Amino acid sequence: MTAALDILLTASLWAAVLRIATPLIFGTLGALICERSGVLNLGIEGIMTLGAMVGWLTVYQGGDLWTGLLAAAAAGAAFGLLHAALTVPLGLSQHVTGLGITLFSSSLTYFVFRLSVPVSSTPPTIEPFRPLAIPGLSDLPFLGEALFQQTAPTYLALAATAAVAWLLARTPLGLAVRMAGENPHAVEAQGLDPIRIRIGAVVAGSALMGLGGAFLTTAAFNSFFPTMIQGRGWVCIALVVFSSWKPGKALFGALLFALFDAYQLRLQHVVEGAVPYQLFLMVPYVLSILALVVMSRRARVPQALMQPYRRGER
């Protein structure tokens, strides 16, 4: 029992929490922006898979790591534009289109990957982002190792959270995005175009999803395999509800899920096989579902979410 509690006091655990949370932060922010504008994007699982492959392949073909991230964001934005084109001006079902985007992008990812890298017993690797120690802060006891020795994309994810929160709450553009998800007719009455706002939000949100996938191949690991997203996209969708569509709570939810995940990995070594490891793997998802059930009871859904907008209709 003491060993299990001691895990919570180790800096390496909290450093791992930030690493595991990083792709969830990017993905949740991306889904949140889409939904605040009124568009549900179930293509997130496929877009993250595509971003992971594009980011890795760009570096594998000779690009630098930052170019890999930009390419992943561009690939995510392109599939976001496809999703937006089908759901916003055409008004097709957001559920069906999103699932179609996931299937299409996942299949395309595997196809391009196999064209670029023939089947081999050992996946090719790249040189990933290395931990970036913040001068003056990385030497602090406990906090230095936990917070200030992360890779650059992790710092970028934290900065993106603050930027999205500020943009949505403090800027006219953020107000327009939120109103497009609440009452697009009111947006039109102000002389703005709800269709363009929704398309822009879905494209920007999907670019963040692509970044979330690219983190896995350019920072967390150094190679790509088609199943590496492992349901993180669906977790992000749940975290948006958990957060009540607020970036600060989305960050907290991602860190909470990552804490469950990092803790169960270390707890497996403490019990030394006394409990089947599959039960430990299940714990983060079960606890997240319980937290989601509790939090979602008070969640306020954007009123125009999943409602197509057509000019002139009331």
N, C-alpha and C positions, 0 to 999 in steps of 0.2 A: 504493500500500500504506500509506504514511504517513497519507494522508487518511482511509483507511478505519479506521485505528486511532485517529486523532484524534477520530473521532466518539464513541468510548467515553469520552473525557475531557471531554465537554461536559455542563454541567449541564442544558441543555434536553433532552438525550436521557433522562436519569434522571427529569426531571419528567414527560416523556411516558410513561415506563414506568409510573409510578404512575397516571397518567390512564387508560391503556389497561388496566391491571390491575384498576381499581376494579370494573367490572361482573363481571369474573371472580371477584373476591374474594367479592362478595355471592352470586353464583350457586353457587360452589363450597362456601361455608359452608352454604348452604341445602340443597344435595344431600347434603352430609356429615351434617347433622343427621338428614335423612330416613333415610339408609342406616345410621347408627349405631343407629337404632331398629328396623332390620330391613325398611325399605320402600324399594325402588328407585323413584325418581321421574323417569321419562323424559318427563314433561310439562314439563320445565324450559325447553325452547326456546320452547314456546308461552306459558308463564307469563311469561317475560321479554319476549316480544313484547307480551303484554297489558299488563304493567306499564309498558312504554315508552309505549304509546298512552294508557293511563289517566293516567299522570303528566303527559304533555304536554297532554292534552285538559283536565284539571282546571285547569291554569294558563291554557290558551288561553281557557277559559270564565270566567276572572276570579279563580280561586283563587291563593293565593300558592304559592311553590315548595315550602315544607315541607308544605303541604296536598296538593300534587301527589304528593310522596313517600309520604305517609300513605295516600292513595287507591290508589296503585300497590301498596303493601304489603297493603292490605285486599283488593284484587282478586286478588293472588297467594294470599293466605290462603284466599279463597273457593274458588278452583280447587284449592288444596291440600286443602281439606275435601272437595271432590267426589272427588278422587283417593283420599283416605283412606277415605271412605265405601264406595267400590267395592272397595278392596283389603284393608282391615283387617277389618271385621266380616263382609263378604260373601266375602272370600278370592278375589276374581277375579285373573286373571293380572296381575301388576304391569307386565310388559312391554307387553301389549296395552292396558291401561288408560292407561299413561303416554303411549304413542303416540297413543291416542285423545284424551287431554287436549291434547296438542300440536296435533293437527289441529283440534280443536274451538275451542280458545282462539285459534289463529291466524286461523281463518276468522271467528270472532266479532269479533275485533279489526278485521279489514279491513272487515267489514260495518258496525260501529259508526262506524269512522273515515269511511267514505264517506257514512254518514247525516249525520254531523256536519259534514263538510267535503266539499262537492261537488268533482268533478274540476276541477283548475285546473293551469295550467302551472307555477305557482310555489307550492310548499308553504307554508302559513302558518307564521309563526315566533312564538316567545315570547322573553322576556328570561330567559336562563338564569342559573344560579349563576355568580357571578364569583369569581376566585381570592381566597382569604381569607389574607392575610399574617399570620403569627403574630408579634405584637410581640416584639422582642428576638431572635428566631430567624431571621426572614425576611431579615435583613441579613447573615447569616453568609455568608462566601465559599463558593461552590459548593453547600453543603448548604442554604443559605437558599433558593436558587432551586429546587433539586431536591426538597426535602422540605416546606418550610414556606410555599409559595405555591400551595397546592392549593385546590380548591373544598371546601366543607363536606362533601358526600357522600363524598369521598375520605377525609377524616379520620374520618367515621362508619364507613367500611368497615374502617379499621385498628382502630378501637375495637371494632367488632363481632367482629373476629378474636380480640382479647384476651378479650372477654366470653364468646365461645363456648368458647374453650379453658379458661377458668376454670370455666365452668358445667359442662362435660363432665367435667373432671378433679377438681374440688374440691367439688362440691355433691351432696347426696342426689338432687336431680332429675337431674343429669347421670349419676349412677350408675344411676338407674332407666332412663334412656334407653339407656345403653350395654348394660345387662342385657337390655332388651327386644329388642335386636338380637343378643344372644348366646344367651340362654336365657330366653325369656318365661315358661316354667313356673316358673323360680326366682323371677321377679318376682311371679308369682301366689302362690307359697308365702310370700312376705313380706307378703301382704295387700294388694298393689297391683294395679291393673288394667292389664295390658299393652296392652289394646285402646285405652284412653284415652290411655295414654302414647304409643303409636304415632300415634294421630290428632293429638294435640297437637304431636308432633315434625314431622309432615308439614305441618301448618298453619303452624307457625313457620318451617320451612325454606322453604316456598313463599312466605311473605311476604318473606323475604330475596331470593328469586329475582325477585319483583316489583320490589324496590328496585334490583336490578342492571339490569333493563331500563329503569327510570325514570331512572337515572343518564345513560343515553345521550341522552335527550331533554331533560333539564333541566339538564345540566351539560356533557356532551361536545359535544352539538349543540344546536340551538334549534328543531328541527322533527322531525316523525315521518314515517317511510316504512316500509311493511310489512316490507321485507326487511332492516331495519337490524340485526337481531341477528346475522345472517350466521354461524350455527353456533356462536356463543359458548356456547350451552347444552350442546351436545355436548362442547365443550372442557372445560366445568366437570365433566361426568361423568367424563371422562378424568383430570382433575386430582384428583378424589377418590381414584381408584386410585393415582395418582402419589404422593399425600400419605400413603398408608396410613391414611386416615381420621383424620388428625390436623390440627387447624386451623393450627398453625404451619407445617407442611410445605405445607399448601394455599396459604397466603400466599406461600411461596417459589415454588411451582409457578406461581401466577398471575403473579408478578413475572418469572419466567423466560420464560414465554410472551410476556409484554408486551415484554420486552427484545428477543427475537427479532423481534417485529413492528415495534417502534419503530426498531430498527437497520436492518432491510431497507428501510424507507421512506426513511431517509437515505442508505443505500448506493446506492439507485437514482439519486440525483442525482450521486453520485461517478462512477459508470461511464458516465453520460450516454448511455443507450440501447444500450450495447455488448452487453448481455444482455437478453433479453425480460423485461419487468416481471412477467409471469406467474410466472416462475421465482422471483422475489423474494417474491411473494405466497405461494408454496407453502412457502418455507423455514420459517416458524414452525411450520407444521403437521407438516412432516417431522421437524424437530428434536424437537418435542414427542412425536411417536410414538416416536422412538428413545429419548428419556428415559423415556417411559412403559414401554416394553418392558424397559428395564434395571431401573427401580424396582419394577415390578409383580411381578418374580420374587421379591421379598422381602416383598411386601405380604401382610398377614394380613386376610382378608375376615371381617367379622362373621359368626359361625357361623349365625345365624338369618336372614341377609339373604335376602329373597324367599321366605321360608317363612311361609305363613299360620299364624296362631295360632288355635286353637279350644279353648275351655275344656273340660277333662276329657280331652283327647287327650294321649297320650304318644308 
